[in-house]
Amino acid sequence: MGLNTRDNVLAALAIFTAQYLIATLFPHAQGYSGWLLFAFIIGRFIGIQHPPCEIEEPLSTERVVIGWLALVIFVLCFTPQPIQLIEHVMVQP
């Protein structure tokens, strides 16, 4: 079951508003424009709806702890600009 038109418009408006606020509040923030293409591909071709789960039961405490640990590791390892090429020009004396 997909989102209706109103929900799609509200999601797009929320994302646009968040991007505008970040650009306004942090004018010197730099981003990696490649994420826009990646987000478009995910949103357009894969979709944003999660398929229904086969087993609908609460997670055990052990699995909740593993999930939070995975989230912490992701946040610590995440890089918004993964690769930056810097060219150094050698000056001849």
KAJO-V444682 format. One record per run of one state. SS is the DSSP state (A for helix, B for strand, O for the rest). FROM is the first residue (numbers start at 0). TO is the last residue. If there is no record, write none. Layout:
SS:FROM:TO
SS:FROM:TO
This chain:
O:0:3
A:4:24
O:25:32
A:33:45
O:46:59
A:60:76
O:77:92
